[in-house]
């Protein structure tokens, strides 16, 4: 498929892309999501966006440099701590 990407400078470009269903494990929970792969991109790492945060129920607490699952707001995990992601 071809997707239109909006770049950081606001310009748009069309790119070839593939999607694949994957499961991501975060702190003992499995989150199924569609990943977008850009075959012409070189040396990139995976970036999880707001769609992943919404589906997983992850809430970012930027002021306190931590995050938590929406159903367990009392169990906060520091950004600098270990995060088990597979």
Chimera marker file (.cmm) of the C-alpha trace (Angstrom):
<marker_set name="trace">
<marker id="1" x="0.000" y="0.000" z="0.000" r="1" g="1" b="0" radius="0.5"/>
<marker id="2" x="1.036" y="3.614" z="-0.326" r="1" g="1" b="0" radius="0.5"/>
<marker id="3" x="0.666" y="6.036" z="2.583" r="1" g="1" b="0" radius="0.5"/>
<marker id="4" x="0.998" y="9.791" z="2.830" r="1" g="1" b="0" radius="0.5"/>
<marker id="5" x="3.404" y="10.794" z="5.585" r="1" g="1" b="0" radius="0.5"/>
<marker id="6" x="3.492" y="14.249" z="7.166" r="1" g="1" b="0" radius="0.5"/>
<marker id="7" x="7.089" y="15.081" z="8.050" r="1" g="1" b="0" radius="0.5"/>
<marker id="8" x="8.348" y="17.159" z="10.984" r="1" g="1" b="0" radius="0.5"/>
<marker id="9" x="8.596" y="20.273" z="8.788" r="1" g="1" b="0" radius="0.5"/>
<marker id="10" x="4.939" y="19.903" z="7.737" r="1" g="1" b="0" radius="0.5"/>
<marker id="11" x="5.674" y="18.694" z="4.213" r="1" g="1" b="0" radius="0.5"/>
<marker id="12" x="3.996" y="15.568" z="2.868" r="1" g="1" b="0" radius="0.5"/>
<marker id="13" x="5.470" y="12.626" z="1.021" r="1" g="1" b="0" radius="0.5"/>
<marker id="14" x="4.077" y="9.369" z="-0.322" r="1" g="1" b="0" radius="0.5"/>
<marker id="15" x="5.810" y="6.144" z="0.683" r="1" g="1" b="0" radius="0.5"/>
<marker id="16" x="5.336" y="2.435" z="0.172" r="1" g="1" b="0" radius="0.5"/>
<marker id="17" x="4.282" y="0.734" z="3.413" r="1" g="1" b="0" radius="0.5"/>
<marker id="18" x="3.287" y="-2.654" z="4.728" r="1" g="1" b="0" radius="0.5"/>
<marker id="19" x="1.185" y="-3.538" z="7.751" r="1" g="1" b="0" radius="0.5"/>
<marker id="20" x="1.439" y="-6.590" z="9.962" r="1" g="1" b="0" radius="0.5"/>
<marker id="21" x="-0.447" y="-7.700" z="13.054" r="1" g="1" b="0" radius="0.5"/>
<marker id="22" x="1.917" y="-8.080" z="16.021" r="1" g="1" b="0" radius="0.5"/>
<marker id="23" x="1.620" y="-8.613" z="19.754" r="1" g="1" b="0" radius="0.5"/>
<marker id="24" x="3.716" y="-6.461" z="22.070" r="1" g="1" b="0" radius="0.5"/>
<marker id="25" x="4.356" y="-7.553" z="25.652" r="1" g="1" b="0" radius="0.5"/>
<marker id="26" x="4.670" y="-4.725" z="28.165" r="1" g="1" b="0" radius="0.5"/>
<marker id="27" x="5.069" y="-5.374" z="31.885" r="1" g="1" b="0" radius="0.5"/>
<marker id="28" x="3.235" y="-8.706" z="31.709" r="1" g="1" b="0" radius="0.5"/>
<marker id="29" x="0.442" y="-7.580" z="29.377" r="1" g="1" b="0" radius="0.5"/>
<marker id="30" x="0.071" y="-8.460" z="25.713" r="1" g="1" b="0" radius="0.5"/>
<marker id="31" x="-1.211" y="-5.755" z="23.370" r="1" g="1" b="0" radius="0.5"/>
<marker id="32" x="-2.201" y="-6.761" z="19.809" r="1" g="1" b="0" radius="0.5"/>
<marker id="33" x="-1.664" y="-3.963" z="17.285" r="1" g="1" b="0" radius="0.5"/>
<marker id="34" x="-1.135" y="-3.329" z="13.560" r="1" g="1" b="0" radius="0.5"/>
<marker id="35" x="2.433" y="-2.219" z="12.866" r="1" g="1" b="0" radius="0.5"/>
<marker id="36" x="3.356" y="-0.091" z="9.868" r="1" g="1" b="0" radius="0.5"/>
<marker id="37" x="6.649" y="-0.930" z="8.140" r="1" g="1" b="0" radius="0.5"/>
<marker id="38" x="8.392" y="1.377" z="5.676" r="1" g="1" b="0" radius="0.5"/>
<marker id="39" x="10.630" y="-0.850" z="3.507" r="1" g="1" b="0" radius="0.5"/>
<marker id="40" x="12.713" y="2.051" z="2.156" r="1" g="1" b="0" radius="0.5"/>
<marker id="41" x="13.511" y="3.440" z="5.608" r="1" g="1" b="0" radius="0.5"/>
<marker id="42" x="17.020" y="2.492" z="6.700" r="1" g="1" b="0" radius="0.5"/>
<marker id="43" x="18.292" y="2.094" z="10.240" r="1" g="1" b="0" radius="0.5"/>
<marker id="44" x="15.016" y="3.041" z="11.906" r="1" g="1" b="0" radius="0.5"/>
<marker id="45" x="13.779" y="1.741" z="15.217" r="1" g="1" b="0" radius="0.5"/>
<marker id="46" x="10.168" y="0.957" z="16.069" r="1" g="1" b="0" radius="0.5"/>
<marker id="47" x="8.101" y="3.913" z="17.223" r="1" g="1" b="0" radius="0.5"/>
<marker id="48" x="4.915" y="3.225" z="19.161" r="1" g="1" b="0" radius="0.5"/>
<marker id="49" x="2.392" y="6.033" z="18.827" r="1" g="1" b="0" radius="0.5"/>
<marker id="50" x="-0.750" y="7.275" z="20.478" r="1" g="1" b="0" radius="0.5"/>
<marker id="51" x="-2.773" y="4.444" z="18.946" r="1" g="1" b="0" radius="0.5"/>
<marker id="52" x="-0.637" y="1.986" z="20.936" r="1" g="1" b="0" radius="0.5"/>
<marker id="53" x="-0.927" y="4.046" z="24.135" r="1" g="1" b="0" radius="0.5"/>
<marker id="54" x="-4.709" y="4.155" z="23.770" r="1" g="1" b="0" radius="0.5"/>
<marker id="55" x="-5.095" y="0.448" z="23.015" r="1" g="1" b="0" radius="0.5"/>
<marker id="56" x="-2.761" y="-0.602" z="25.847" r="1" g="1" b="0" radius="0.5"/>
<marker id="57" x="-4.288" y="1.774" z="28.383" r="1" g="1" b="0" radius="0.5"/>
<marker id="58" x="-0.907" y="3.334" z="29.113" r="1" g="1" b="0" radius="0.5"/>
<marker id="59" x="-1.060" y="6.801" z="30.663" r="1" g="1" b="0" radius="0.5"/>
<marker id="60" x="2.034" y="9.018" z="30.546" r="1" g="1" b="0" radius="0.5"/>
<marker id="61" x="2.751" y="11.184" z="33.595" r="1" g="1" b="0" radius="0.5"/>
<marker id="62" x="5.390" y="13.467" z="32.098" r="1" g="1" b="0" radius="0.5"/>
<marker id="63" x="5.608" y="15.766" z="35.120" r="1" g="1" b="0" radius="0.5"/>
<marker id="64" x="6.663" y="12.860" z="37.341" r="1" g="1" b="0" radius="0.5"/>
<marker id="65" x="8.611" y="11.021" z="34.615" r="1" g="1" b="0" radius="0.5"/>
<marker id="66" x="6.507" y="7.893" z="34.974" r="1" g="1" b="0" radius="0.5"/>
<marker id="67" x="3.696" y="5.943" z="33.368" r="1" g="1" b="0" radius="0.5"/>
<marker id="68" x="0.976" y="3.533" z="34.467" r="1" g="1" b="0" radius="0.5"/>
<marker id="69" x="-1.875" y="1.433" z="33.136" r="1" g="1" b="0" radius="0.5"/>
<marker id="70" x="-5.225" y="3.235" z="33.353" r="1" g="1" b="0" radius="0.5"/>
<marker id="71" x="-6.723" y="0.394" z="35.418" r="1" g="1" b="0" radius="0.5"/>
<marker id="72" x="-3.839" y="0.589" z="37.949" r="1" g="1" b="0" radius="0.5"/>
<marker id="73" x="-3.080" y="4.306" z="38.451" r="1" g="1" b="0" radius="0.5"/>
<marker id="74" x="-1.483" y="3.578" z="41.831" r="1" g="1" b="0" radius="0.5"/>
<marker id="75" x="1.230" y="1.356" z="40.241" r="1" g="1" b="0" radius="0.5"/>
<marker id="76" x="3.524" y="3.921" z="38.590" r="1" g="1" b="0" radius="0.5"/>
<marker id="77" x="6.610" y="2.900" z="36.617" r="1" g="1" b="0" radius="0.5"/>
<marker id="78" x="9.510" y="5.342" z="36.233" r="1" g="1" b="0" radius="0.5"/>
<marker id="79" x="10.708" y="6.137" z="32.713" r="1" g="1" b="0" radius="0.5"/>
<marker id="80" x="14.294" y="5.418" z="33.721" r="1" g="1" b="0" radius="0.5"/>
<marker id="81" x="13.457" y="2.044" z="35.261" r="1" g="1" b="0" radius="0.5"/>
<marker id="82" x="13.579" y="-1.307" z="33.518" r="1" g="1" b="0" radius="0.5"/>
<marker id="83" x="10.790" y="-1.909" z="31.033" r="1" g="1" b="0" radius="0.5"/>
<marker id="84" x="10.232" y="-5.463" z="29.855" r="1" g="1" b="0" radius="0.5"/>
<marker id="85" x="9.177" y="-5.288" z="26.196" r="1" g="1" b="0" radius="0.5"/>
<marker id="86" x="9.281" y="-8.256" z="23.811" r="1" g="1" b="0" radius="0.5"/>
<link id1="1" id2="2" r="1" g="1" b="0" radius="0.2"/>
<link id1="2" id2="3" r="1" g="1" b="0" radius="0.2"/>
<link id1="3" id2="4" r="1" g="1" b="0" radius="0.2"/>
<link id1="4" id2="5" r="1" g="1" b="0" radius="0.2"/>
<link id1="5" id2="6" r="1" g="1" b="0" radius="0.2"/>
<link id1="6" id2="7" r="1" g="1" b="0" radius="0.2"/>
<link id1="7" id2="8" r="1" g="1" b="0" radius="0.2"/>
<link id1="8" id2="9" r="1" g="1" b="0" radius="0.2"/>
<link id1="9" id2="10" r="1" g="1" b="0" radius="0.2"/>
<link id1="10" id2="11" r="1" g="1" b="0" radius="0.2"/>
<link id1="11" id2="12" r="1" g="1" b="0" radius="0.2"/>
<link id1="12" id2="13" r="1" g="1" b="0" radius="0.2"/>
<link id1="13" id2="14" r="1" g="1" b="0" radius="0.2"/>
<link id1="14" id2="15" r="1" g="1" b="0" radius="0.2"/>
<link id1="15" id2="16" r="1" g="1" b="0" radius="0.2"/>
<link id1="16" id2="17" r="1" g="1" b="0" radius="0.2"/>
<link id1="17" id2="18" r="1" g="1" b="0" radius="0.2"/>
<link id1="18" id2="19" r="1" g="1" b="0" radius="0.2"/>
<link id1="19" id2="20" r="1" g="1" b="0" radius="0.2"/>
<link id1="20" id2="21" r="1" g="1" b="0" radius="0.2"/>
<link id1="21" id2="22" r="1" g="1" b="0" radius="0.2"/>
<link id1="22" id2="23" r="1" g="1" b="0" radius="0.2"/>
<link id1="23" id2="24" r="1" g="1" b="0" radius="0.2"/>
<link id1="24" id2="25" r="1" g="1" b="0" radius="0.2"/>
<link id1="25" id2="26" r="1" g="1" b="0" radius="0.2"/>
<link id1="26" id2="27" r="1" g="1" b="0" radius="0.2"/>
<link id1="27" id2="28" r="1" g="1" b="0" radius="0.2"/>
<link id1="28" id2="29" r="1" g="1" b="0" radius="0.2"/>
<link id1="29" id2="30" r="1" g="1" b="0" radius="0.2"/>
<link id1="30" id2="31" r="1" g="1" b="0" radius="0.2"/>
<link id1="31" id2="32" r="1" g="1" b="0" radius="0.2"/>
<link id1="32" id2="33" r="1" g="1" b="0" radius="0.2"/>
<link id1="33" id2="34" r="1" g="1" b="0" radius="0.2"/>
<link id1="34" id2="35" r="1" g="1" b="0" radius="0.2"/>
<link id1="35" id2="36" r="1" g="1" b="0" radius="0.2"/>
<link id1="36" id2="37" r="1" g="1" b="0" radius="0.2"/>
<link id1="37" id2="38" r="1" g="1" b="0" radius="0.2"/>
<link id1="38" id2="39" r="1" g="1" b="0" radius="0.2"/>
<link id1="39" id2="40" r="1" g="1" b="0" radius="0.2"/>
<link id1="40" id2="41" r="1" g="1" b="0" radius="0.2"/>
<link id1="41" id2="42" r="1" g="1" b="0" radius="0.2"/>
<link id1="42" id2="43" r="1" g="1" b="0" radius="0.2"/>
<link id1="43" id2="44" r="1" g="1" b="0" radius="0.2"/>
<link id1="44" id2="45" r="1" g="1" b="0" radius="0.2"/>
<link id1="45" id2="46" r="1" g="1" b="0" radius="0.2"/>
<link id1="46" id2="47" r="1" g="1" b="0" radius="0.2"/>
<link id1="47" id2="48" r="1" g="1" b="0" radius="0.2"/>
<link id1="48" id2="49" r="1" g="1" b="0" radius="0.2"/>
<link id1="49" id2="50" r="1" g="1" b="0" radius="0.2"/>
<link id1="50" id2="51" r="1" g="1" b="0" radius="0.2"/>
<link id1="51" id2="52" r="1" g="1" b="0" radius="0.2"/>
<link id1="52" id2="53" r="1" g="1" b="0" radius="0.2"/>
<link id1="53" id2="54" r="1" g="1" b="0" radius="0.2"/>
<link id1="54" id2="55" r="1" g="1" b="0" radius="0.2"/>
<link id1="55" id2="56" r="1" g="1" b="0" radius="0.2"/>
<link id1="56" id2="57" r="1" g="1" b="0" radius="0.2"/>
<link id1="57" id2="58" r="1" g="1" b="0" radius="0.2"/>
<link id1="58" id2="59" r="1" g="1" b="0" radius="0.2"/>
<link id1="59" id2="60" r="1" g="1" b="0" radius="0.2"/>
<link id1="60" id2="61" r="1" g="1" b="0" radius="0.2"/>
<link id1="61" id2="62" r="1" g="1" b="0" radius="0.2"/>
<link id1="62" id2="63" r="1" g="1" b="0" radius="0.2"/>
<link id1="63" id2="64" r="1" g="1" b="0" radius="0.2"/>
<link id1="64" id2="65" r="1" g="1" b="0" radius="0.2"/>
<link id1="65" id2="66" r="1" g="1" b="0" radius="0.2"/>
<link id1="66" id2="67" r="1" g="1" b="0" radius="0.2"/>
<link id1="67" id2="68" r="1" g="1" b="0" radius="0.2"/>
<link id1="68" id2="69" r="1" g="1" b="0" radius="0.2"/>
<link id1="69" id2="70" r="1" g="1" b="0" radius="0.2"/>
<link id1="70" id2="71" r="1" g="1" b="0" radius="0.2"/>
<link id1="71" id2="72" r="1" g="1" b="0" radius="0.2"/>
<link id1="72" id2="73" r="1" g="1" b="0" radius="0.2"/>
<link id1="73" id2="74" r="1" g="1" b="0" radius="0.2"/>
<link id1="74" id2="75" r="1" g="1" b="0" radius="0.2"/>
<link id1="75" id2="76" r="1" g="1" b="0" radius="0.2"/>
<link id1="76" id2="77" r="1" g="1" b="0" radius="0.2"/>
<link id1="77" id2="78" r="1" g="1" b="0" radius="0.2"/>
<link id1="78" id2="79" r="1" g="1" b="0" radius="0.2"/>
<link id1="79" id2="80" r="1" g="1" b="0" radius="0.2"/>
<link id1="80" id2="81" r="1" g="1" b="0" radius="0.2"/>
<link id1="81" id2="82" r="1" g="1" b="0" radius="0.2"/>
<link id1="82" id2="83" r="1" g="1" b="0" radius="0.2"/>
<link id1="83" id2="84" r="1" g="1" b="0" radius="0.2"/>
<link id1="84" id2="85" r="1" g="1" b="0" radius="0.2"/>
<link id1="85" id2="86" r="1" g="1" b="0" radius="0.2"/>
</marker_set>
